[in-house]
Amino acid sequence: MNKLSSHAMIESLIRRLDQAGLLHNLSLDDEDIADSIWLALQIGVIAESKAPTITKPEPKIIDDGKIESAKGTPIKNEVINVYPKPPETKPDNQNSGITNPTSRFPFQVPAARTIQNSLEIGRAMRPLKHKVPSMTRFILDEEATVNRIIERDIWQPVRKSELERWLNLELVVEESRSAFIWQELIDEFQQILENQGAFRRIRVWTIKSQNNNLMLIRRKKGGKLEQRQHQHRELIHPNKRGLTLLISDCVSPLWQNPTFHQWLKDWSESQPTAVVQFFPERLWDSTQLSLGRKLFAKALNPGIANNKLILDDLPFWLNINWHKTLILPVLNLDPQILKLWARVIAGFGNTRISTYLFDLEYLSSPLPNPLLEGEGTNSPPSLAGKGDGGLGQEEQAKIIVKQFLNTASLTAQRLAGMMAAAPVDISVVNLIRKTCLKAAQPVHVAEVYMGGLIYVTKEDKAGKARVYDFLPSVRKVLNQAMATNETINVLDAVSKYIGDRIGLSVNSFTALIDLLPEIETDKQKVLPFAQIAVDVFRNLGGEYAQLANSISSKIQPITSSGDITKEPELKTCTVEVATIEIIKTHTFDFVVATLERESKRGKSKNWVVKQQQKQGIGVIEELAEGVNLELMEIPGGKFLMGSPKTELDRTELDRFERESPQHQVTVSSFFMGKYSITQKQWREVAKWEQIEKELKPDPSRFKDDYEGIDRWTRPVERISWSDAKEFCARLSQKTGREYRLPTEAEWEYACRAGTTTPFHFGETITTELANYDGNYVYGDGVKGEYRQQTTPVGYFKVANNFGLYDMHGNVWEWCEDSWHDNYKNAPKNGSAWIGQDNASKVLRGGSWYFNTRDCRSASRDYINFDSNYNGFRVVRVASRT
């Protein structure tokens, strides 16, 4: 289809929408129509889809103090895979140079889809959809031609430059040892960039190092690489219309290569250049990014090179040699981050992005990288014997596992335990992600592969075909620590997949083994998996060890009597075993709301509530029949605690600069109550055995139903700090798990959920999203309702990015910390700050009775710990070894 026919079809579509009244009734603008066409094209790729149809909430527009609710429109759920599945390829071992396939899974499993918010990512690129006159393509200027004929009687067409997209994208993908982990994610991201239409042209490149020589190779359609190498300056556009995106996890030796540094410097000083990092920010300290200084950058003009960016927060005393300094913005796939970056590229002067400043000499310093240890060897890299006085393999394995657990996310911990039940292969990992652990994403796979548990046992000469395995005894430690039922689930899932591939109907590992004698052509493909399963059963011990002996006899190759060797003498050893508490987790669906400015045709800019479906992992603690306590997993990470001095309304509380100084805090992972503790939950725990003090079963002021909703779902209030501590103590004793109040740092980190705005909703707040005194307005927001009472928890049906509800307003929430007038000398590790004056305790979040200022994420107050006008939510400590 040519461009003229496409243009005519789009015009026809707009006419029909107008005739049907949809343009007016739905207030559709050009961007809405473009999004609809884009989504239709994506869905059209799929022949069939069994995904459920759900009703997704439409945006609500706040106009002149009123909020207009739009009815939900049935659309496909966001988890629909709009991309065609990659073709399943047969493994090719002929040229791999690997002779021992025992650790390799011979069946390919396509990866699960990883990007669930492709439309939001596409929308984030809108600021880049600027058009400029083309230098090479021209179209008929109808108006000028008509005027020439009328005025001068010259019958000659007048041409004008055709408008085209402003930027050409150079997408550079680093090829490293860890690239196989991110491949599906990279492919999906590339497809989004190609489909959303923000760029004039997209060229894809592969950059890699071979024998310390840097190679830049062009990728053709379909991912095939060209034969010839290219010069890095071919990516630079002299007309200032180029943009470079480097996709890298920043851990490979490439980042210590001075030539690579020069390439980055040449690109970044010629055109906008950024790094797309798939690791979450909490893991960036384990990458080469830890060698840079994080700043914020903005631009006053579109398309300027990195060295022309305006750097905020740059210390005046810092002596910088700009000739040996590299400036690189670092992005992830969060649509909000991508939108900020796109606005900076487009020259919006009021937008800032995270940018790293690198000293190139310092950047060449090597970092330890577990994935590179044991390179090309058959022996483990770090578990060699240390003599009679040293630790044995199993003791060292326990230390390695413990170190991994101390830094890895809870999902990565579970994934490692499941991977220990099968061969270490990316296809097995894909199968686990699809069947046993759907919450696992590529970042969790990377945490396991790069967490010091796994090494390369064999690879071909080109370094492409690699076989991985757990370090000696690490598999055993993980098997013994993992819940047995989860180990069996993995074995059964792998067995079922193998059965499907070889034409057998099996639902368990034992069924596969029973049918093994009947398998002829594919028996050699099954035996390696069966042998590892035998080792796993032996590691589990007990009745499983007996089962392992029975299975081993079925798969043992037939040998002559002369080859039979005497079994070694068995000895009983006493060892300590590292244990992991495997937590039964649940996937929660929730809606995240943000407040954004939006301009519609013929209207001024209004505040719009934009809603997005998300999922999170959590746990459920059963307090009694029908009384559950739901908690969300809060991943560890870093954040900037406190507020900047420029934040609106902060100055009224600035006597003590109570929200200063802003400081970076590192927080470990934990679980936090999805809601404030309810009256129903309080009443149940108040019945339990007393620890320190008696608890009143019904202390709350508000005891009536609310708009037909049961009163017991309201948050409990009139609770003192010591009451809340007693509640946590009883909960800990009853369940055997550690419950407590959140520290002040944990509370703010959980409330912000990755945001830096005054509220996790954005720059302002509305009583359509939170319960506070609506007579007060924050910034240029709007007045709202003053309810004069609490609302049931989750009443507004919107959460933050961590899945937490009612973090702004409703009831003040107690924290563990004592009150301090400011953050001078405050802890930076997320722990509670207990002072000598322990009478006053910290409160967070604001309440139904207070104004917008007190509901901000950074707002903090205090009261005597015996005061009883407040509520609370609980934290459950994440299990450790």
N, C-alpha and C positions, 0 to 999 in steps of 0.2 A: 504494500500500500504506500503510495507516495504521500508527500507532505500536504499537497493540495487537497487530496481526498480526505486525509485525516482532519484537516482544518474544517472542511465542509461538514464532516460527521459531528464534530464537536459543536459547531454552530447549530446544527440541526437538533442536537441534544439539548442545548440551552433554550432554543425556541420551544421545544416540547415541554420542558420544565416550566417555562414561563406561561405557556398556554394552560397547563394543568394547575397553575397558581402556586406551585411549589417554591419558586424563587421568592415570592413575597411571603408565603405562609411560614416557610422555614428560614427566612432571612439568609439565603445562601449567597455567599460571596464567591469570588473567583477561586480562592484557596479551598473552600469547601467543595466546589465542583471538581477541582483538580484532585483532591483527596479521594473523592468518590470514584473517579475514573481510574486512579491508581489502584485502589483497593479492588475494583472490579477486574482489572487486568491480572492482579495477583491471584484472586480466587479462581479466575478462569483457567489457571494452570492445572488445577486438580480435576481429575475425571470424576472421582467419587470422594466423599468425605462423610464420616460417621460422627463427626464432632457434634455435640449437642447445641441446640439453638437456645440462647439465653437472651434476656432483656437487659441491655446495658444502659445505665443511667445517662441521660443527655445532660449537657451543661445547663446550669441555671444562671440567668443573667440578672445581676443586681443593677437596677436602674432607678435613680431618684429614691433611694431608700427602700425599694420594693424588690422582691425576688420572684421572678416568674418561673414556675416549675414547668418543664417540658415533659411530655409523656415519653416513656421509654420506647425505643424502636427496636424490634427484634433484629438482632444481627448475629453473625457467627461469633462464637467465643474466640478470644485472642489466641488461644492455644492451637487453633487450626494451623496445620502446616501448609503455608502457601507456596512452599518451594517443592519442586519435584524431588522425590527420593533419589539419592545417588545410586547408580547401578551397582549391584553387588558384583565384586570381582573375585575371581579365584586367586588364591595365593600362588605366587610365583617364586619357588625356591630354587630354581635351576641355576640362577646367576647370583644368588645371595652370598655364596661363599660360606654358608653355614651348613655344617655336616650333622650337627646334633640337634634334632628338632624337639627334644623332650620338653622344652620349656615354651614351646610355641603353640598357639591355638590355631588349628588348621582351617577354621571356618570364619569367614568374614561377617561381621555384624555392623550394619550401618549405624552411625551415631544418631542419638535422639536430637530433635531440634532444640537449639539453645537460646535463640533470641525470641522472646515472646512479645516484645513491644516494637516490632519493626515499623509500624505506622508512626509511632511517636518519634522514633529515630529519624524517619523520613521528614516529618514535620519540623524537627529541630534544624534541618538544613535550609529552611525557608529564607533566612537572611542572605543566603548565598545565591538565591535565584534572581540575581540582577542581570539585566540584558544590556548589551552595548552594540553599536553598529559594527557589522562585520567588515573586515578589510578585503575579503575575497569573494563574498557572495552578495548579489544585488537582486532587487525585485523592482517591479514597476511602481513608480510613484504616480498613482492615478490622479490625485488632485493637482500636482504640478504639471502633469501632461495635459489635463483639461485646460488649465489656466494658460499654458503655452499656446494651445490651439486657439482659444478664445481671444487672447490678447495679442498674439503675434502671428496667428494663422500659420504656425509651423507644425506640421503633422509629423512630429518625431517624438517617440516616447522618452520620458525622463525617468531615469533610474535612481534608486536610492539604496543605501546599504541595508541589507537585511539585518534585523536584530537577532542576536544569538546570545547564548549564555556567556557569562563573563569569564569564568574560570575553567582552566584545564587541570584535572586532578592527576597527580602522579602518585599512585598507590604502591608503596614499596613494602614488600613482605620479607621479613628476615627468616632465612632458613637456618634452623638450629636443631639441636638434639630434642628440644621440647616442642618443636613445631607440630608434631603429630597430635599433640594434645589439643591444640587450638585450631586444627585444620577446618573442622566443620564450622566453628565460630567465625573464622576468617572468611570462608566461602559465603556464609550467610550475610556477613557485614558487607562484603564486596557486592553481593547481589542487591542489597538495599541501596547502596550508593549508585549502582547502575540504573536501578528502576525508578528512583525518586526524581531524577531529571534536573538536578541542580547544577550539573557541570556540562560544559561544551563537549569535552572529550575526557575519557578515563583510560589511562594506560596503567597496566599492572606489571610490576617488576619483582624479581626475586634477587635478594642480596645474600651472599654467603661467602664464607672464608674457606679456602682450600690451600693447604700448605702455606698458611699465613698470607696468601694472595687473595685480595678482595675481588669478587666477581659480581657483575651486575648483568642480569639476563632478563630479557623481555618475555612476559607470559602472553601467549596467544589465547584466543577464545577456547574455552574448554580446559584451560589450565596447562596446556602443553608449552614447554619451554622452547625458545628459539635456540639455534645452535651457536650463534655468535655472541660474544660479549659486547657490552656497550660502555661508553665513557659516562661517568657520573654527571658531567656537565650537560649531557643530552636532556636531562630532566629540567634544566633551567630555562625558563621562558623569557627571552629578552624584552618582550612587550609587557612585562609585569602582569601577566594573566595566568601565572602558574601557581599551583598549590601542592605541597608535598606532605603526604601522610605516611609515616613509618610505623608499621605494625610490628611490635617487638615486646617480649616480656622482660627485656633488659637484664638477662642473666648470662648470656653466652659470652665466650672469650672475644667475640667480635667487638664488644664494648671496650676492650682494652687495646684495640688496634688503632694506632695513630692515623693510619690512612682513612679508616672509617670516621674518625673524629674530623678529619679535614673535609671529607665528603659532607658530613652533617653541617659543618661550618659554612661551606660553599653554598649549600642549599638554603640554609637559614638566613644567610646574608643577602640572598638574591630574591627570595620570595617567601611567603608564609610557610612554615614548616612545623609540624607537630608530631608527637609520638602517641600512638594509641596503645595503651597498656591494659591488658585483660585482667591482670591481678587486681584485687581490691586494694585500696590505699593502705590498709593495715599490714599488708605484706610487702610494701615497697621498700621497707628498710632492709629486706633480704635481697634486694636487687641493686643494680648499679645506680639507681636513682638516689640511694642513700648517700651518695657522694656529692650530691648537689645541694644547693641552698634554695629552699622553696620561697617564692615571692608571688606577687600578683601583678599582672600586666594588663594594659588596656591600649587601645589605638584610637586616634582621632581621625585617621584617614583609612579608606578601604585598601586592602591588598598590600599593606606595607610589610617589609621583611622583618624578621624577628629582632634584628639589632636596632630597629627603629621603634620598637614598642616602648611605651612608657612604663617603667618598673616602679611599683609602689612598695613601700616598706623596705626599701634598700637602705641599710645602715650608712650614715654619712661617713663613718670612720673606716669603712671597708675599702681597702686599697685594691683596686681591680685592674688587672692588665687585660684590657678588652681585646687585644690581639690574640690572647690565649684563653678566651672565655667563650663558652657556648651557651646560647639562650634557647631553651626548648619548652614550649607549652606541652603538658602531658594530659591526655584525655583518657576517659574510659567510655563505656557504652551507655552511660546514664544519659537519657535524652536531655535533662536539664543542663548537664555539663556540656554536651554537644551544642546545645542552643546558645549557651554563653560564648563558646568558642566561635561559633558561626557569626555571632553579633560582633565579636572583636575583629574577625576577618573583614566584616562588612563596614567597619569603622565607626560603630556605635561607641561614642566616647564614655558613656556611663556604665559600661560593662567591663568586668574584670574576670580573668581566668588564672588558674594556678599555673605557674611557670617556674621552671628550674634553671638555676644559674650554675654552670659547671666550669670548674677550673680544669682545662684539658690535661694538664700534667698530672693532677690528682686523679682524674678520671681513669687514667691508665693503670691505676693500682688494681691488682687482682682481688677478686672476692671469692671466698669458698663457695663451691656450688656442688651439692651432693649428686646432681645428675651427671656430672663430668668425672666423678671418681671412678676408679677401676676401668678407665677407658681402654677398650679393646683387649681386656684381659679376661682370663677364666677364673681368677682368684678374687675374692672379695677385697675391696680397697682398704678396709680399716679394721678387720677382725682377725688379723694375723696373730699367732700366739705370742704371748709376752713373757714366756718363761714360767717356771713353777710359782714364782711369787706374784704373777700377774693375774688378771681376771680371765676366766674362761669365756668361750664363745657365748654361752647362754647368759652369763652375767652381763657381758657387754651388750647383748641383744636387748636385755631388759632396760639398760641405761638408754639405748638408742630409742626404744619405743617410748620410754618416759619423756625424753626430750621432744619427741614428735608430738606427744599428747599435750605437752605444756604450751605449744605454739599453734597447733592445728585447730581448725574449726570443728565443731561437733559433727557436722556432716562428713568432713574429711576423715575424722576418727572412725566413724561407722564404715565408710567406704574402704578404708585400709583393712579393717577386720574382715569385710566381705571379700576383698581381693585376695586375702590370704587363704581363702577356701578353694582357689582355682589357679590355673596358670596365669602368670603376669603378662597380660596381653591387652592391647587397647580394645580388641573385639570383645573380650570378656568384660572389660570395664563398660563398654557400650551396652552389653546385655544386662549387666547389673543395674545400670542407670535406667533402663527401660522397664525392668521387672521388679527389682528388689528395693531400689533406693532412687525414686523418681525425683527427689529433691537435689540430687547430686548434679552439679554443673561442671564445665571444664575446669574452672578454678579449683574445685575440690580435687579433681583428678590430678591437677598440677601440684597441689599441696602434697599428695601422696607420693607421686613420682619424684618430687624434688625435696622431699622431707627427710632424706637420709636413710630411708628404709630399703631402697631398691638400688641395684647397680646393673651395669651392662655386663652380661656374661659372654656374649659373642657378637660380632658384627662383621659385615663384609668389608672389603678393602676400601670401598667408596664411603663407608660410614653411614649407609642408608638403612640396610636391613639389620636391625639390632634385636637381640633377645635379652629380655630383662628378667630378673628374679629377685626375690627378697634376700637380704643378707642372711648368712647362716644363723639359724635359730630364731630369727625375727618372725618367720612364718609360725614357728611353734609357739612363741610368746603370744602372738596375736590370736592363734587358734584357741589357746587355753583361756585367753581373756574374753573372747567373743562369746556372746550368747549362742548356745548350741543350736537353737532353732533357726537363728539367722544363717549360721554356717550351712545347715542342711538345706535351707531355702535356696541358697546360692548354688549348691551342688545339684539340686533338683532342677533349677531354672536352666543351668548349663546343659544338663542331661536332656531335658526336653527339647532344647534348641538343636542339640546334636542329633537327637532322634528325628526331628522334623527334616533336617538336612540330608539324612541318609535313608529316609523312608520308613522309619519306625515310629510307632505310636507309644511313647513312654511318658510318664509323668513324674518319675523319680530316678535318682541315681541307681538305686538297687535294681529297679526294673531294667535299666540300661545294661547293667552288668549281667543280669540273668539272661538277657538276649545276646550277649557278646558272642557265644559260640555260633550263633546263626549268622553273624556278620562276617562277610568274606572280603569284599573289595575295600571297604572302609575301615577295617579293623585297626590298621596301623595309625589311622587318624584318631581313633578313640583311646588307644592304649596310653599315650602320654598323659591325657587328662585323668584316666583311671588311676595311673600310678601316683599322681599328685594327690588325688582324693584319698588313696590308701595312706599316704603320709599324713594327711590332715586327720583322718580317723585315729591314727596312732597317736598323734599329738593330743587328741581329745582324751585319750585314755579310757579305762573302764571297759564297759561293754562295747564301745566303739573300737577299741584296740582289738577285741576278739573279732569283730566284724571285718576289720582291716586284714587280719590274717586269712579269713575266709575268702575275701575278695582277691587277695594277693595270690592265693592258690589258683584262682581262675584265670588270672592274667599273666602268671609267671610263664615265660617262654620255656618250651620243652628243651631240656639239655640232656646230654649223655650222662651216664652214671659217673664217668671220670671227671666231669666238670662240677659235680656236686661238692660243695665245700662244707665243712663243719660250721654250724651256727656258733657265733661268739657267745661266751658265757654272759648271762644276764646278771647285772648288779643293781641293787636298790640304792638310789641316791636321794638325798633330801635337798630340795631346792626351794628358793623363794620365787613366787610367780607374780609378775606384774599383772594387775587386773584392770579391766575397763568395765565400768558399769554401763551396760548397753541400755539406753533409755528408749522406751516406746514413744515415738514421736508421732505427731499428727500434722497434716497439712491443712492450714486454715486459709480460706478465701476472704479477702476484704477489699474495700474500696478506699483508695487514697484520693483526697480532694486537695486541690490547690486553687488559690485565688489569683487570677491573672487579668490584666487589662486586655480588652479586645474591642476593636473598632468595627462597627457594622455600617453598611451603606445608609447614609442619611442620619446617622446617630453619632453622638459624641462617644468617647471611650467610656465603657462601663466595666465594672468588676464582674468577672465571669467565674463561676465555680466549675472547674474542670475535674472530671472524675476518671479514675483509671483502675481497672481490676488488677489486683496483685495476689500473690500467694506467699505464705510464710510458714516456717516450721515452728511447732510448739509442742507443749506437753499438757496433759490433763491430770490433775490430782483430784481423786474422788474423796470428798469430805464425808459424804453420806449418800444414801440412795437419793438420786435426783439433785444432789448438791455438788457441783464440780467447780474446781478452781483451774481456769485456763491461763497458761503462761506462754509467752512468745520467746523464742530464742533470739537474743540480742547478740550479734557477732561482735567480737573484739575489734578494736580499732583506735584511731587517734582523732581528736577533734580540738577545736579552739574553744575553750571554756570562757564564759563571760561575754560581755558585749563591748563593741567599740564605743568610744566617747561620742560619736556622732549619731548613735541610735536614738530614734525619736522617743521622747518621754523619759528617757533614762536620767536626764539632768535633774528632774524633780526629786530623785532619790539619791543624788550624787554627793550628799554631805560627807559620807565616808567612802565614796567611790566603791560602793559595795559590790559592783560587778566588774571591778578592775583589780589588777591588770589582767587583760586577756592573756591566757597561757595555754600551751598545748598539753593535753592530758592523754595518756595511754590507758585504755580501759580493756580489761580481759572480758571474754564472753561470759554471759550469764543468762538466766531466764527471768523475765519480769511479767507480773500480772497484766493480762490483756486489759483488764478494767480495774478500777478502784475496788477494794473489798466491799461487797454488798451487805445489806442488812441480813440477808438470808445466810450468807457464809459466816458472818459474825455470830449470829444466833447459834449456829451449829457448833462452832469452835468454843463458844462460851460454856457449852455443856461439858467440855473435856476436862480432864484432870488439871487442877490448878498447879502452876509452877511457882510463881512469886506472889501473885495478887489475884483477887477475885475479879471477874468480868461481868458486868451487867448484860443480860441477854438482849435487851432492847433499849439502848441508850439514845437513839436518834430522835431528833426533833420532828422530822417530817415522816408521818406515819400513815398518810392516805395514799390511795392509788393515784397515779398520774396519767390522765387522758386514757383511762381504761387499762393501764399497764400496772401489774402487781406491784404494790409498795415495796415488797421485799427485794426487788431488783434495784431500788435506789441505793446509792452509796451510803455506807454507815458513816455517821458523823457524831460530833460530840465525843470524840475519842482523843484521849491524851497520848503523849508520846510513850509513856510507860504502859498504857493499855495496848498500844500497837506492838510494843516489844513483847508483852505477855502473849499476845496472839501468835507472834512468830515463834516464840519458844514452845508453845503448845503444839503448833503445826510441825515443828522440827521433831519433837519427841514422838508424836503420833506416827509420822511417816518415815522416820529414820533418815530424812534428808535435811540439809541445812537451809532453813528459811530465815530471812532477816529483812530489815528495811533497806531500801537502796541508799547508797552513798550519794552525796550531793552531785558528785561528778557523774555517777552512773545515771542519775535521774535526768540531768541535762543532756547527756549523750543520747539516752533513749528517747527523750522528747524531741530533740533536733532530728534524729534519724537521718543524718547526712546533710541537713539543711544549714544555712548560715543566716537566714532571714529572721526577723523578730519572732515570727510564729512558724511552725512547720507547714502551715497553709500558705505562707508567703509574706508579703509586706504588710498585710493588714489582717483583720479578723471580722467575722460576722456572726450574729446570733443564730444564723441558719446552720452554723457548724459547731458552735460551742455555747455553753451556758454561763453568761456573765451579765453584769448590769449594762443592758443595751443602750442606756441613755448616754453612755460615753462612746466616743468615736476615736479610732486610732488612725492617725495620718489623714488621708483623704478617703477613708472608708465611709460607711453609712451607719446611721442610727438603726437600732434594732429593738427587740423585745426585752423587757426586764421581767423575768419570770418570778422572782422573789422566792425561789425555792430550788431544791435540787431536782435534777431530772434522772430517770433511770439510766444506768450505765449503758453505753452504746446507743443511746437514744437517737443520736444524729446519724448513725450508720456510716460514719467515715472514720478512718484511722490514719496514722502516719505511715511512713515507709517501713517501719518495723512491725506494723499491725497492732499498735497500741491506741486505745481509744481514750478520749476525754483528758488528754494531757494538758489542755488549756481550759481552765475554768471548772465549774461544778463544785469540787471541794479542794481546799488546800490539802497537800499530801506531805506527811512527815518524812524526813530523811534521817539517816543515822547520825549525821554530823552535829557537832556543837556549832553555835553561831560565832562567826568572826566578821569583823567590820569590812574586810576586803580580802583579796586573794594573795596578799603578800606572804610568801613562804608557804603557800598551800601545797599539798602533795600533788605530784604529777603522774602518779600511778593509778589513779582512780579510787584509792582507799579513802576511808572516812577520816575526817579531820576532827579529832577529839581534843578540845582545849581544856585548860585548867578550870575555867568557869563553865561548868557543865550544866548550868541551870536552864539555859536557853538553847532551843533546838531549831534546826533549819526547816522551813516550809517552802514548798514549791508549787507552782501551777496556777495560783489564783483560785477564785471560787465564784459561785452564783451571785454573791453579794458585792464583789469587787469589780473595779473597772478594767479596761483593756490593758493599761500599763502593767498591772500586776499579773496578767495572764501570759506575758511574753516568755519565751523559752529561757532567757537569761535571768528573769526576775527572781529575786530571793527575798525572803522575809524570815522573821523569827518570832518566837513566843515562848513563854515559860513551858517547860515540858509537861507540867500538870494541867495546862489549859486544855479545855475539851470542846473546841469548836471545829475540829478538823477531821479529815479522813486519812486514808493511806492506801498504798498498794504494796505488794510484797515482791521480794526478789528471791529466787532459788539459785543457790550456788551451783555452777556447772561442775559435774563430777570430774575428778582428776585421779590419777593413779595413786 
